[in-house]
Amino acid sequence: MMRTRLRHSKMVPMVLLGSLILLAFRFNPSAHATVGPDERRGSPEQSLAIVVNRTNPIDNMSFSELRKIFLGRRSHWSNGRRIAVVMLDYGQPERETVLDRIYQMDENGYRNYFLRGMFRGEVFMSPKTLVSPTVVRKFVFNAPGAIGYLRASDVDDSVKVLRIDGHLPVDKDYALQIDAAR
């Protein structure tokens, strides 16, 4: 009897470890091309738009609040809906900009942040990774609690663009510009 309990109590951490290993494979850093800081800098050529479902009551948020949402430190909108963050797939310039400007991390830091957060129980859900701007737009359109990002040129009427610190992507002082070198 004692031996059975001991074996079972050792299995729970192993199952958790196995889940974390599977999660690590989901974040594939080898698909990400490493770029040095000098190669990432250039004149901004286009803005990223932060987009939400059209039914979302939020029209404007601070950059620090946006960062809390993307980091998983805030899990619900003011209307009670659960927040679902969506990211574009690895290696895309839009993702690189979001990692650099919002997360203030590289791909490995991002992966480790969510692995540690899920292991510690501080983060309950990592962002959903989607393959293209079209899929991001469709996901945000269909999920009332979704938030994501698109190039301003990829936005259509199916989603709502948020103001960040009172600025839209077309404004001069907008914080999320894709570097020309990306």
PATOR-144751 format. One record per residue: x, y, z of N, C-alpha, C in turn; residue in three letters. Coordinates in steps of 0.1 Angstrom, whole numbers, plus 5000, padded with zeros to 4 digits. Example, Ala and Ser with C-alpha at 12.3 -4.5 7.8 and 13.67 -1.06 7.14 Angstrom:
BEGIN
TORPA   n.xx   n.yy   n.zz   ca.xx   ca.yy   ca.zz   c.xx   c.yy   c.zz   type
TORPA   5132   4943   5078    5123    4955    5078   5132   4967   5078    ALA
TORPA   5128   4978   5071    5137    4989    5071   5129   5000   5079    SER
REM end
This chain:
BEGIN
TORPA   n.xx   n.yy   n.zz   ca.xx   ca.yy   ca.zz   c.xx   c.yy   c.zz   type
TORPA   5008   4988   5000    5000    5000    5000   5009   5012   5000    MET
TORPA   5019   5013   5009    5028    5024    5010   5035   5026   4997    MET
TORPA   5040   5015   4991    5047    5016    4978   5038   5021   4967    ARG
TORPA   5026   5018   4966    5017    5023    4956   5015   5039   4958    THR
TORPA   5013   5043   4970    5012    5058    4972   5024   5065   4968    ARG
TORPA   5036   5060   4971    5048    5066    4968   5050   5067   4953    LEU
TORPA   5047   5056   4946    5048    5056    4932   5039   5066   4925    ARG
TORPA   5026   5067   4930    5016    5077    4925   5021   5091   4928    HIS
TORPA   5026   5094   4940    5030    5107    4943   5042   5112   4934    SER
TORPA   5050   5102   4930    5061    5106    4921   5056   5108   4906    LYS
TORPA   5045   5102   4903    5039    5104    4889   5034   5118   4887    MET
TORPA   5028   5124   4896    5022    5137    4894   5033   5147   4890    VAL
TORPA   5044   5148   4897    5055    5158    4891   5060   5154   4877    PRO
TORPA   5060   5141   4875    5065    5136    4861   5055   5140   4851    MET
TORPA   5042   5139   4854    5032    5143    4844   5033   5158   4841    VAL
TORPA   5035   5166   4852    5037    5181    4851   5049   5184   4843    LEU
TORPA   5060   5177   4845    5072    5179    4838   5070   5175   4823    LEU
TORPA   5063   5165   4820    5060    5161    4806   5052   5171   4799    GLY
TORPA   5043   5178   4806    5035    5188    4800   5043   5200   4797    SER
TORPA   5052   5203   4806    5061    5215    4803   5071   5212   4792    LEU
TORPA   5075   5200   4790    5084    5197    4779   5076   5198   4766    ILE
TORPA   5063   5193   4766    5055    5195    4754   5053   5210   4751    LEU
TORPA   5051   5218   4761    5049    5232    4759   5062   5238   4753    LEU
TORPA   5073   5234   4758    5086    5239    4753   5087   5236   4738    ALA
TORPA   5083   5225   4733    5083    5222    4719   5074   5231   4711    PHE
TORPA   5063   5236   4717    5054    5245    4711   5061   5258   4707    ARG
TORPA   5070   5263   4716    5078    5275    4714   5091   5270   4707    PHE
TORPA   5091   5270   4694    5103    5265    4687   5113   5276   4684    ASN
TORPA   5123   5278   4692    5132    5289    4690   5141   5287   4678    PRO
TORPA   5142   5275   4673    5151    5272    4661   5144   5278   4649    SER
TORPA   5131   5280   4649    5124    5286    4637   5126   5301   4637    ALA
TORPA   5132   5307   4647    5134    5321    4648   5149   5325   4645    HIS
TORPA   5150   5333   4635    5163    5338    4631   5168   5349   4640    ALA
TORPA   5180   5347   4646    5185    5357    4655   5191   5368   4647    THR
TORPA   5187   5380   4652    5192    5392    4645   5198   5401   4656    VAL
TORPA   5210   5406   4653    5217    5415    4662   5210   5429   4663    GLY
TORPA   5213   5436   4674    5206    5449    4676   5208   5459   4665    PRO
TORPA   5220   5459   4659    5223    5469    4649   5215   5466   4636    ASP
TORPA   5212   5453   4634    5204    5449    4622   5189   5452   4624    GLU
TORPA   5184   5453   4636    5170    5455    4638   5167   5470   4638    ARG
TORPA   5176   5479   4639    5173    5493    4640   5173   5499   4626    ARG
TORPA   5163   5507   4623    5162    5514    4611   5151   5524   4612    GLY
TORPA   5148   5531   4601    5137    5540    4602   5123   5533   4601    SER
TORPA   5114   5537   4609    5101    5530    4609   5094   5531   4595    PRO
TORPA   5089   5520   4590    5082    5520    4577   5067   5518   4578    GLU
TORPA   5063   5512   4589    5049    5509    4590   5045   5506   4605    GLN
TORPA   5033   5509   4608    5028    5508    4622   5021   5494   4624    SER
TORPA   5022   5489   4636    5014    5478    4640   5001   5483   4647    LEU
TORPA   4990   5478   4644    4977    5481    4650   4974   5471   4660    ALA
TORPA   4970   5475   4672    4965    5466    4683   4950   5464   4680    ILE
TORPA   4946   5452   4678    4932    5450    4674   4925   5441   4684    VAL
TORPA   4912   5444   4686    4903    5436    4694   4890   5434   4687    VAL
TORPA   4882   5425   4693    4869    5423    4687   4860   5435   4687    ASN
TORPA   4852   5437   4677    4844    5449    4676   4835   5452   4688    ARG
TORPA   4831   5441   4695    4822    5443    4707   4829   5447   4719    THR
TORPA   4842   5447   4719    4850    5451    4731   4847   5465   4734    ASN
TORPA   4844   5468   4747    4841    5482    4751   4853   5492   4752    PRO
TORPA   4865   5486   4751    4877    5494    4753   4881   5501   4739    ILE
TORPA   4884   5514   4739    4888    5521    4728   4902   5526   4729    ASP
TORPA   4907   5528   4741    4920    5534    4744   4926   5527   4756    ASN
TORPA   4939   5524   4756    4946    5519    4768   4960   5524   4768    MET
TORPA   4965   5525   4780    4979    5529    4781   4989   5518   4777    SER
TORPA   5001   5522   4773    5011    5512    4769   5013   5502   4780    PHE
TORPA   5014   5507   4792    5017    5498    4804   5006   5488   4806    SER
TORPA   4993   5492   4804    4982    5483    4805   4983   5472   4793    GLU
TORPA   4986   5477   4782    4988    5467    4770   4999   5457   4774    LEU
TORPA   5010   5461   4779    5020    5452    4783   5016   5442   4794    ARG
TORPA   5008   5447   4804    5002    5437    4814   4994   5427   4807    LYS
TORPA   4986   5431   4798    4977    5421    4791   4985   5411   4783    ILE
TORPA   4995   5415   4775    5003    5406    4767   5012   5397   4776    PHE
TORPA   5016   5402   4788    5024    5394    4797   5015   5384   4806    LEU
TORPA   5002   5385   4804    4993    5376    4811   4991   5380   4826    GLY
TORPA   4994   5393   4829    4992    5398    4843   4978   5403   4845    ARG
TORPA   4971   5405   4834    4957    5408    4834   4949   5398   4826    ARG
TORPA   4939   5392   4831    4932    5381    4824   4918   5384   4820    SER
TORPA   4912   5395   4824    4898    5398    4820   4896   5413   4816    HIS
TORPA   4888   5415   4807    4884    5428    4803   4874   5434   4813    TRP
TORPA   4872   5447   4812    4863    5454    4822   4849   5448   4821    SER
TORPA   4845   5442   4810    4831    5436    4809   4831   5422   4814    ASN
TORPA   4842   5417   4819    4843    5403    4825   4847   5393   4816    GLY
TORPA   4848   5396   4803    4853    5385    4793   4867   5382   4795    ARG
TORPA   4871   5369   4793    4884    5365    4795   4893   5370   4783    ARG
TORPA   4904   5375   4785    4913    5380    4775   4921   5368   4768    ILE
TORPA   4921   5368   4755    4928    5358    4747   4938   5366   4738    ALA
TORPA   4951   5365   4742    4961    5372    4734   4966   5363   4722    VAL
TORPA   4967   5369   4710    4971    5361    4699   4984   5368   4693    VAL
TORPA   4993   5359   4689    5006    5363    4683   5008   5357   4670    MET
TORPA   5015   5364   4661    5018    5358    4648   5030   5348   4650    LEU
TORPA   5031   5339   4640    5041    5329    4641   5055   5334   4641    ASP
TORPA   5065   5325   4645    5079    5328    4647   5085   5334   4634    TYR
TORPA   5095   5344   4636    5103    5349    4626   5096   5360   4618    GLY
TORPA   5084   5364   4620    5077    5374    4613   5081   5388   4619    GLN
TORPA   5083   5398   4611    5087    5411    4616   5077   5417   4626    PRO
TORPA   5065   5415   4624    5055    5420    4633   5057   5414   4647    GLU
TORPA   5060   5401   4648    5062    5394    4660   5075   5399   4667    ARG
TORPA   5085   5402   4659    5098    5407    4664   5095   5421   4670    GLU
TORPA   5087   5429   4664    5084    5442    4670   5077   5441   4683    THR
TORPA   5067   5432   4684    5059    5430    4696   5068   5425   4707    VAL
TORPA   5077   5415   4704    5086    5410    4714   5095   5421   4719    LEU
TORPA   5100   5429   4710    5110    5440    4713   5103   5451   4721    ASP
TORPA   5092   5456   4716    5085    5468    4722   5076   5465   4733    ARG
TORPA   5068   5455   4732    5058    5452    4743   5063   5443   4753    ILE
TORPA   5069   5431   4749    5074    5422    4759   5088   5426   4764    TYR
TORPA   5095   5433   4756    5109    5438    4760   5118   5425   4763    GLN
TORPA   5116   5415   4754    5124    5403    4755   5127   5398   4740    MET
TORPA   5136   5388   4740    5138    5381    4727   5129   5369   4727    ASP
TORPA   5130   5361   4717    5122    5349    4716   5125   5339   4728    GLU
TORPA   5137   5337   4731    5140    5328    4742   5135   5333   4756    ASN
TORPA   5136   5346   4758    5131    5352    4770   5116   5351   4771    GLY
TORPA   5109   5352   4760    5095    5351    4759   5091   5336   4762    TYR
TORPA   5097   5327   4756    5095    5313    4759   5097   5309   4773    ARG
TORPA   5108   5314   4779    5111    5311    4793   5101   5318   4802    ASN
TORPA   5097   5330   4799    5088    5337    4808   5075   5329   4809    TYR
TORPA   5069   5324   4798    5057    5317    4799   5059   5303   4805    PHE
TORPA   5070   5296   4802    5072    5283    4808   5073   5284   4823    LEU
TORPA   5081   5294   4828    5082    5296    4843   5069   5300   4849    ARG
TORPA   5062   5309   4842    5049    5314    4847   5039   5303   4848    GLY
TORPA   5038   5294   4839    5029    5283    4839   5033   5273   4850    MET
TORPA   5046   5271   4851    5051    5261    4861   5047   5266   4875    PHE
TORPA   5049   5279   4877    5047    5285    4891   5032   5288   4893    ARG
TORPA   5024   5287   4883    5010    5291    4885   5007   5305   4884    GLY
TORPA   5017   5313   4879    5015    5328    4878   5008   5332   4865    GLU
TORPA   5010   5323   4855    5004    5326    4842   4996   5313   4839    VAL
TORPA   4983   5315   4835    4974    5303    4833   4973   5300   4818    PHE
TORPA   4976   5309   4809    4974    5307    4795   4985   5315   4788    MET
TORPA   4992   5309   4779    5002    5316    4771   4994   5321   4758    SER
TORPA   5000   5331   4751    4994    5336    4739   4992   5325   4729    PRO
TORPA   4982   5326   4721    4980    5316    4710   4987   5321   4698    LYS
TORPA   4995   5312   4692    5003    5316    4680   4995   5312   4667    THR
TORPA   4994   5322   4659    4986    5319    4646   4996   5322   4634    LEU
TORPA   4992   5316   4623    5002    5316    4612   5002   5328   4603    VAL
TORPA   4991   5336   4602    4991    5347    4593   4982   5358   4598    SER
TORPA   4984   5370   4592    4975    5381    4596   4960   5378   4593    PRO
TORPA   4957   5371   4583    4943    5368    4579   4937   5359   4591    THR
TORPA   4945   5349   4595    4940    5341    4606   4939   5349   4619    VAL
TORPA   4948   5358   4622    4947    5366    4634   4934   5374   4633    VAL
TORPA   4932   5381   4622    4920    5389    4620   4907   5381   4622    ARG
TORPA   4906   5369   4616    4895    5360    4618   4893   5355   4632    LYS
TORPA   4904   5352   4639    4903    5348    4653   4897   5359   4661    PHE
TORPA   4903   5372   4660    4898    5383    4668   4884   5386   4664    VAL
TORPA   4880   5385   4652    4866    5387    4648   4856   5377   4655    PHE
TORPA   4861   5365   4657    4852    5354    4662   4853   5353   4677    ASN
TORPA   4863   5358   4684    4865    5357    4698   4863   5370   4705    ALA
TORPA   4852   5372   4712    4849    5385    4718   4860   5390   4728    PRO
TORPA   4868   5381   4734    4878    5386    4743   4892   5387   4738    GLY
TORPA   4893   5385   4724    4907    5384    4718   4913   5398   4717    ALA
TORPA   4926   5398   4717    4935    5409    4714   4947   5404   4706    ILE
TORPA   4951   5412   4696    4962    5408    4688   4968   5420   4681    GLY
TORPA   4976   5418   4671    4982    5429    4664   4983   5425   4649    TYR
TORPA   4983   5435   4641    4984    5434    4627   4991   5446   4621    LEU
TORPA   4997   5445   4610    5002    5457    4603   4990   5466   4600    ARG
TORPA   4991   5479   4601    4980    5487    4599   4974   5485   4585    ALA
TORPA   4982   5481   4575    4977    5478    4562   4968   5465   4561    SER
TORPA   4969   5457   4571    4962    5444    4572   4949   5445   4579    ASP
TORPA   4946   5457   4585    4933    5459    4592   4922   5461   4583    VAL
TORPA   4910   5455   4586    4898    5458    4579   4887   5461   4589    ASP
TORPA   4875   5462   4585    4863    5466    4593   4859   5454   4603    ASP
TORPA   4865   5443   4601    4860    5431    4610   4866   5432   4624    SER
TORPA   4876   5441   4626    4882    5442    4639   4882   5457   4643    VAL
TORPA   4885   5460   4656    4886    5474    4661   4900   5476   4665    LYS
TORPA   4905   5488   4660    4919    5492    4664   4918   5500   4677    VAL
TORPA   4927   5497   4686    4927    5504    4699   4937   5516   4698    LEU
TORPA   4934   5526   4704    4943    5537    4706   4953   5533   4718    ARG
TORPA   4965   5536   4716    4975    5533    4727   4980   5547   4731    ILE
TORPA   4978   5549   4744    4982    5563    4750   4975   5574   4742    ASP
TORPA   4963   5571   4737    4956    5582    4729   4960   5583   4714    GLY
TORPA   4969   5574   4710    4974    5575    4696   4969   5563   4688    HIS
TORPA   4966   5566   4675    4963    5555    4665   4976   5553   4657    LEU
TORPA   4976   5541   4650    4988    5538    4642   4992   5549   4632    PRO
TORPA   4983   5557   4627    4987    5567    4618   4993   5580   4624    VAL
TORPA   4993   5581   4637    4998    5592    4645   5013   5592   4646    ASP
TORPA   5019   5603   4646    5034    5605    4646   5040   5598   4659    LYS
TORPA   5034   5600   4670    5039    5595    4683   5035   5581   4687    ASP
TORPA   5029   5573   4678    5025    5560    4680   5037   5551   4684    TYR
TORPA   5036   5543   4694    5047    5535    4699   5051   5523   4692    ALA
TORPA   5043   5517   4683    5045    5504    4677   5048   5505   4662    LEU
TORPA   5061   5508   4659    5065    5510    4645   5074   5498   4642    GLN
TORPA   5072   5492   4630    5081    5481    4625   5093   5488   4619    ILE
TORPA   5105   5483   4624    5117    5489    4618   5119   5485   4604    ASP
TORPA   5125   5494   4596    5127    5491    4581   5135   5479   4579    ALA
TORPA   5144   5476   4588    5154    5465    4586   5147   5451   4589    ALA
TORPA   5135   5451   4594    5128    5438    4597   5123   5432   4585    ARG
REM end
